[in-house]
Amino acid sequence: MTSATTPAVRTAKERRRLGSLAWHAGALAVLAVVLYPVVWVIGASFKPSKDIIASLDLLPTEPVWSNFSGLADGISGISIGSFFWNSLMYAVLAVVGVVVSSSLTAYAFAKIGFAGRNLLFTLMIGTLLLPYHVLLIPQYVLFRNLELTDTLVPLVAGKFLATEAFFVFLMVQFMRGLPRELDEAAKLDGCGHLRTYWSIVLPLSRPAIITSAIFTFINAWNDFMGPLIYLNTPEKYTVSLGLMMFRDQEGVSNYGSMIAMSLVALVPVIAFFMAFQRYLIDGMATSGLKG
């Protein structure tokens, strides 16, 4: 009996081994496809501009550092640091606006019973279906009439008015999962809604808040359409618009410096993500447990 079952057992083990090898080979193939653009950007940042388009080599044969050292000279007399400072200001203000306004709105939807709450929450979620370009023209006309174009106000004003429905929804789902006994205990101690929000709900909602902050920072840092529409002065450009200035500069596109600056622009985003990644996982894992 043992001799009869041994070939079957061996066949099953071989099938599992082949399946495991096939799965790992497929995973490595997908990983190679995903990492190819990253490796290409890193390699191109060390190539002369003329070789970036003409050469098919993934990595340079003779790396050059002029693409990075040339960034210190700026673009058209404008320091690269000003682009990074403008992007940092935009991203920080966006994070503050989203965290404050979205958490307050989420607390109202999750913890306060008022007439029309479900209808208003449904309407808020429905705004996710509106394309950004539908609202772009009326918003631009409004800010132009208020003479607020060429400033950061049009870019961050909506962040302070809880217009980011996704982050409100994320925080609502998280806050609904918090024990009701905490709210009742705070009410017995004489705490109002503002004190309960600030002292109890907000600290316990840290994973959802940091998750929203990470996504907001990345979206604001990489935003191109908003600054392109509202910013006109080159000194006020963000990194995304600063990269555009490398195009056809003095009749020749400086691809090397453009790609080098793109690589440098990834550093703040990666650093911000790495610093708060564990909160991102916690927030995404727990925000949908209840509700």
JOSULQUI-V368846 format. One record per backbone hydrogen bond with DSSP energy under -1.0 kcal/mol. CO is the residue of the C=O (numbers start at 1). NH is the residue of the N-H. Records with the same first field share a line. If there is no record, write none. Layout:
# JOSULQUI-V368846
CO = NH + NH
This chain:
# JOSULQUI-V368846
1 = 5
2 = 6
5 = 9
6 = 10
7 = 11
8 = 12
9 = 13
10 = 14
11 = 15
12 = 16
13 = 17
14 = 18
15 = 19
16 = 20
17 = 21
18 = 22
19 = 23
20 = 24
21 = 25
22 = 26
23 = 27
24 = 28
25 = 29
26 = 30
27 = 31
28 = 32
29 = 33
30 = 34
31 = 35
32 = 36
35 = 39
36 = 40
37 = 41
38 = 42
39 = 43
40 = 44
41 = 45
43 = 46
44 = 47
46 = 64
48 = 51
51 = 55
65 = 69
66 = 70
69 = 72
70 = 73
71 = 74
75 = 78
78 = 75
80 = 84
81 = 85
82 = 86
83 = 87
84 = 88
85 = 89
86 = 90
87 = 91
88 = 92
89 = 93
90 = 94
91 = 95
92 = 96
93 = 97
94 = 98
95 = 99
96 = 100
97 = 101
98 = 102
99 = 103
100 = 104
101 = 105
102 = 106
103 = 107
104 = 108
105 = 109
106 = 110
107 = 111
108 = 112
114 = 117
116 = 120
117 = 121
118 = 122
119 = 123
120 = 124
121 = 125
122 = 126
125 = 128
126 = 129
127 = 130
135 = 139
136 = 140
137 = 141
138 = 142
139 = 143
140 = 144
141 = 145
142 = 146
143 = 148
144 = 147
152 = 156
153 = 157
156 = 160
158 = 161 + 163
163 = 165
164 = 168
165 = 169
166 = 170
167 = 171
168 = 172
169 = 173
170 = 174
171 = 175
172 = 176
175 = 178
180 = 184
181 = 185
182 = 186
183 = 187
184 = 188
185 = 189
186 = 191
187 = 190
192 = 196
193 = 197
194 = 198
195 = 199
196 = 200 + 201
197 = 202
200 = 204
201 = 205
203 = 206
205 = 209
206 = 210
207 = 211
208 = 212
209 = 213
210 = 214
211 = 215
212 = 216
213 = 217
214 = 218
215 = 219
216 = 220
217 = 221
218 = 222
224 = 228
225 = 229
226 = 230
227 = 231
230 = 150
233 = 236
234 = 237
238 = 242
239 = 243
243 = 246
244 = 247
246 = 249 + 254
248 = 251
249 = 252
253 = 255
254 = 258
255 = 259
256 = 260
257 = 261
258 = 262
259 = 263
260 = 264
261 = 265
264 = 267
266 = 270
267 = 271
268 = 272
269 = 273
270 = 274
271 = 275
272 = 276
276 = 280
277 = 281
278 = 282
279 = 283
280 = 284
281 = 285
282 = 286
283 = 287
286 = 289
